[in-house]
């Protein structure tokens, strides 16, 4: 039996909006729930790709290092599979655009996403850490430089880095692969400054991403959750807003705009 989807009340939205408008340094943590609303299948849960086909090997990074040529051949062969196909056509939804609006308003200082779909970039988000990488990019594991995948010649596999001749792989982080140091550094920097986190479309249980939201909470900060259903972190959230992120986040933007207008009128 399908779960009944609750909807956050106007009073709940306004209370959360007041907290966000009153915070000094707001960051956001987003996950697969946001992507699903743009037609991208999740990995976990009912209908998830890993649920249907099994999880990738836990030593995926080591497998890549042992045979990068085969890894690149597999990548090329998978261009239209059940994950890549939806990624190619997905568009930002109102939830993505609402977070970009909050940044443009000067409310949201930084966004950490667990999603690899590029949709936050496409919606205009500037302060952004893609902690699990970006499917449209490739990255040199020697010098750390990133390039658009279409800009890399595939005459030779694996392709050499245009900058240092090093080994290039997909920017998406494989199991067993360290989070790139530059991305991790940005997350640590902004989480240390934050006093409020908007947790949207994620249960915040996958580390290290989840740790940044929990760190803010442990310091006495505020957690605002926007999720379709109750999650593992609902119990510790100060505000838990039920509903699709594509509905909840635009409602928050509208309420914050009203609060700010009233404040300065």
C-alpha positions in Angstrom: 0.0 0.0 0.0 1.4 3.4 -1.0 2.2 5.8 1.8 -0.1 8.8 2.1 1.8 12.0 1.4 1.4 14.6 4.0 1.7 18.3 3.3 3.3 20.9 5.6 0.8 23.4 6.8 1.2 27.2 6.2 1.9 27.7 9.9 4.8 25.1 9.7 6.2 26.8 6.6 6.1 30.3 8.2 7.7 29.0 11.4 10.6 27.4 9.4 10.9 30.5 7.2 11.3 32.7 10.3 14.1 30.6 11.5 15.8 30.6 8.2 15.4 34.4 7.8 16.8 34.9 11.3 19.9 32.7 10.9 23.3 34.1 10.3 24.8 31.4 8.0 22.5 29.1 6.2 23.7 26.1 4.2 21.8 23.2 2.6 22.3 19.5 2.2 20.4 17.9 -0.7 20.0 14.3 -1.8 18.2 11.9 -4.2 14.7 13.0 -3.3 15.3 16.2 -5.2 16.6 14.3 -8.2 13.7 11.9 -8.3 11.3 14.8 -8.8 13.2 15.5 -12.0 12.7 12.0 -13.2 16.0 10.5 -12.2 15.7 7.0 -10.6 17.1 6.7 -7.0 19.8 4.2 -6.2 18.2 2.9 -2.9 14.7 2.1 -1.8 11.7 0.8 -3.8 12.3 1.0 -7.5 16.0 2.0 -6.9 18.6 0.9 -9.4 20.7 -0.8 -6.7 17.5 -2.5 -5.3 16.9 -4.0 -8.7 20.4 -4.7 -9.9 22.5 -4.9 -6.7 25.0 -2.4 -5.4 28.2 -1.7 -7.3 31.3 -3.4 -5.9 32.6 -1.8 -2.7 36.1 -1.7 -4.2 35.0 0.1 -7.4 37.9 2.6 -7.2 40.5 -0.2 -6.8 38.9 -2.0 -9.8 39.3 1.3 -11.8 42.9 1.6 -10.9 43.7 -2.0 -11.8 42.2 -1.7 -15.3 41.3 1.9 -16.2 41.0 1.0 -19.9 38.2 -1.5 -19.2 36.5 1.0 -16.8 36.4 3.6 -19.7 35.1 1.0 -22.1 32.3 0.2 -19.6 31.5 3.9 -19.2 31.2 4.4 -23.0 29.0 1.3 -23.3 26.6 2.5 -20.6 25.8 5.8 -22.3 22.1 5.0 -22.7 21.4 2.7 -19.8 18.7 3.1 -17.1 20.8 5.8 -15.2 22.5 7.7 -18.0 19.4 8.0 -20.1 17.4 9.9 -17.5 20.4 12.0 -16.6 20.8 13.3 -20.2 17.2 14.6 -20.3 16.6 15.7 -16.7 15.9 19.4 -16.0 16.0 21.3 -12.7 12.7 21.3 -10.9 11.1 24.0 -8.7 13.0 22.7 -5.7 16.4 23.3 -7.4 15.3 26.7 -8.6 14.0 27.6 -5.1 17.4 26.9 -3.6 19.1 29.0 -6.3 16.6 31.8 -5.5 17.6 31.6 -1.8 21.2 32.0 -2.8 20.4 35.0 -5.0 18.5 36.6 -2.1 21.6 36.3 0.1 19.9 33.8 2.4 21.6 30.5 1.4 25.4 30.8 1.7 26.4 27.3 0.4 24.9 24.0 -0.8 26.3 20.5 -0.4 24.7 18.0 -2.7 25.0 14.2 -2.7 23.5 14.2 -6.2 25.7 13.8 -9.3 23.1 15.0 -11.8 24.4 18.6 -12.5 20.9 20.0 -11.9 22.0 22.5 -9.1 24.5 23.9 -11.6 21.9 24.1 -14.3 19.6 26.0 -12.0 22.2 28.7 -11.4 23.6 27.6 -8.0 27.1 29.1 -7.5 28.1 28.2 -3.9 28.1 24.5 -4.5 30.0 21.3 -3.5 29.1 18.2 -5.4 30.4 15.8 -2.8 29.9 12.7 -4.9 31.0 14.4 -8.1 29.2 15.4 -11.3 28.4 12.9 -14.1 29.1 15.6 -16.8 32.7 16.0 -15.7 35.8 14.0 -15.6 38.7 14.5 -13.2 42.4 13.8 -13.2 43.2 11.7 -10.1 46.8 13.0 -10.3 46.4 16.8 -10.4 42.7 17.1 -9.5 41.8 19.2 -12.6 38.2 18.7 -14.0 37.1 18.9 -17.5 33.8 18.6 -19.4 33.5 15.0 -20.6 32.8 16.1 -24.1 36.1 18.1 -24.2 38.2 15.0 -23.7 39.4 13.0 -26.7 38.8 9.3 -26.5 41.3 8.2 -29.1 43.3 6.5 -26.4 41.8 4.8 -23.3 42.2 5.8 -20.6 42.5 9.4 -21.9 45.5 11.4 -20.6 44.9 14.6 -18.6 45.3 17.6 -20.9 47.0 19.4 -18.0 49.5 16.9 -16.6 49.1 13.7 -18.7 47.8 12.0 -15.5 45.0 9.4 -15.2 41.5 10.6 -15.9 38.3 9.1 -14.5 34.7 10.1 -14.2 34.2 12.8 -11.6 31.6 10.7 -9.9 33.1 9.2 -6.7 33.4 5.4 -6.8 33.0 3.2 -3.7 36.4 3.1 -2.0 37.5 6.4 -3.6 38.4 9.3 -1.2 36.2 12.4 -1.6 38.3 14.9 -3.5 40.2 17.1 -1.1 39.0 20.4 -2.7 35.4 19.4 -2.4 35.8 18.1 1.2 37.6 21.3 2.2 34.8 23.5 1.0 32.2 21.4 2.9 34.2 21.6 6.1 34.7 25.3 5.8 31.1 26.2 5.3 29.7 23.7 7.8 32.0 25.2 10.4 30.3 28.6 9.9 26.7 27.4 9.6 24.0 27.9 12.2 21.2 26.4 10.2 21.0 23.6 7.6 18.1 23.0 5.2 18.1 19.3 4.6 16.2 18.6 1.4 15.4 15.3 -0.3 17.7 13.2 1.9 17.6 11.3 5.1 21.1 12.5 5.9 22.5 9.1 6.8 25.2 8.7 4.1 28.6 9.9 5.3 30.5 12.0 5.1 27.8 14.3 3.8 25.4 13.6 6.7 28.1 14.5 9.2 28.1 18.2 8.1 24.4 18.6 9.0 24.8 16.7 12.3 27.8 18.7 13.2 25.8 21.9 12.9 23.0 20.4 15.1 25.5 19.3 17.7 26.8 22.8 18.0 23.3 24.1 18.8 22.4 24.9 15.2 19.0 24.4 13.6 17.9 21.7 11.2 15.1 22.3 8.7 14.0 19.1 7.0 12.0 19.1 3.7 11.2 15.5 2.8 8.4 13.6 1.2 8.2 11.2 4.2 9.5 11.0 7.7 13.2 10.1 7.7 15.9 8.8 10.1 16.7 12.4 11.1 13.2 13.7 11.6 13.4 13.2 15.3 16.3 15.6 15.7 15.1 18.3 13.3 13.8 21.5 14.6 11.4 21.9 11.7 10.2 18.9 9.6 8.2 19.8 6.5 6.4 17.0 4.7 5.8 17.1 1.0 7.7 17.1 -2.3 10.7 19.4 -2.2 9.4 21.0 -5.5 6.5 22.3 -3.4 8.0 22.9 0.0 11.1 24.8 -1.1 9.2 27.4 -3.2 6.8 27.9 -0.4 9.7 28.6 1.9 11.1 31.1 -0.5 7.8 32.9 -0.7 7.4 33.0 3.1 11.0 34.3 3.6 10.4 37.0 0.9 7.2 38.1 2.8 9.1 38.2 6.1 11.9 40.3 4.7 9.5 42.7 3.0 7.6 43.1 6.3 10.9 43.6 8.2 12.1 46.4 5.9 8.8 48.1 5.1 
